[in-house]
Amino acid sequence: MEQVSFTPVGIALKQHELYGLDDNLLFEQATNLRNDIIGWSMENFILDDRQIDWMNQQDDSFTIEFSKTISDGLIGRYDFNIQFSGPSEVWKSKRVSAKASGPVKTIDIFVEKYP
């Protein structure tokens, strides 16, 4: 799988790549993501040290819920919408949430960056 930037465009490219897989390979990717979201993210996205550090600092309740939401969305072939807010140069801390959106089959991801 190709590494892409962690931006809305990169995420759209990754979604296109993943949804080009057959169901078994997509399920394998979703399982890998659910079991190790940090490792999976590092294999699939170009992340800087601050982004990796941020992921490593999150507690289990966040990573478990977030990875479940994302992997379920992959298996269901949901669309992923990502919105970034806050200064683009700030990566000290972020608030990230993901939720499934009704019958439209969309996962909305909000990343709020703040100092």
C-alpha positions in Angstrom: 0.0 0.0 0.0 1.2 3.5 -0.8 2.0 6.0 1.9 0.1 9.3 1.4 0.0 12.6 3.2 -2.3 13.0 6.2 -4.5 15.6 4.6 -8.0 15.6 3.2 -6.6 14.8 -0.3 -4.3 12.1 1.0 -7.1 10.5 3.0 -9.3 10.6 -0.2 -6.5 8.9 -2.1 -6.2 6.2 0.6 -9.9 5.6 0.7 -9.9 5.1 -3.1 -6.9 2.7 -2.8 -8.6 0.7 0.0 -11.9 0.5 -1.7 -10.3 -0.8 -4.8 -9.4 -4.0 -2.8 -11.6 -7.0 -2.8 -13.6 -7.6 0.4 -11.1 -10.1 2.0 -8.1 -7.7 1.6 -10.2 -4.8 2.8 -11.2 -6.7 5.9 -7.6 -7.6 6.5 -6.7 -3.9 6.3 -9.5 -3.0 8.7 -8.5 -5.7 11.1 -4.9 -4.4 11.1 -6.1 -0.9 11.7 -8.3 -2.0 14.6 -5.5 -4.0 16.2 -2.8 -1.4 15.8 -4.0 2.0 14.6 -0.7 3.7 15.2 1.3 1.1 13.3 -1.3 1.0 10.5 -1.3 4.8 10.3 2.5 5.0 10.1 2.4 2.4 7.3 -0.3 4.2 5.3 0.3 7.9 5.9 3.3 10.2 5.9 3.4 11.5 9.5 5.9 13.7 11.1 7.4 13.1 14.6 4.9 15.4 16.3 1.9 13.5 14.8 3.3 10.2 15.8 4.1 11.5 19.3 0.5 12.8 19.6 -0.9 9.4 18.7 1.3 7.6 21.2 0.2 9.9 23.9 -3.5 9.0 23.6 -5.2 6.8 26.1 -6.6 3.4 25.3 -10.2 4.6 25.6 -9.6 7.0 22.7 -7.6 4.7 20.5 -9.9 1.7 20.9 -13.1 3.7 20.2 -11.4 5.6 17.3 -9.9 2.6 15.7 -13.2 0.7 15.9 -15.1 3.5 14.3 -12.6 3.8 11.5 -12.3 0.0 10.9 -16.1 -0.4 10.9 -16.4 2.4 8.4 -13.8 0.7 6.1 -15.6 -2.6 6.2 -18.8 -0.9 5.3 -17.0 1.1 2.6 -18.2 4.4 4.1 -17.0 7.7 2.7 -14.5 9.5 5.0 -14.7 13.2 5.5 -11.9 14.9 7.4 -11.9 18.5 8.5 -8.9 20.2 10.1 -9.3 23.4 12.2 -6.8 25.5 13.9 -3.4 26.7 12.8 -1.7 24.4 10.3 1.7 24.7 11.9 0.4 23.7 15.4 0.6 19.9 16.2 1.2 20.1 20.0 -2.3 18.7 20.8 -5.4 17.8 18.9 -8.9 16.8 19.6 -10.0 14.1 17.2 -13.4 12.6 16.9 -15.0 10.2 14.4 -18.7 9.3 14.1 -20.9 7.5 11.6 -23.4 9.7 9.9 -26.8 8.2 9.5 -28.0 6.5 6.3 -25.4 8.4 4.1 -22.6 5.9 5.1 -20.1 8.6 6.0 -17.5 8.8 8.8 -16.8 12.4 9.8 -13.4 13.0 11.3 -12.7 16.3 13.0 -9.2 17.3 13.9 -8.9 20.4 16.1 -5.3 21.6 16.5 -4.5 24.0 19.3 -1.4 25.2 21.2 
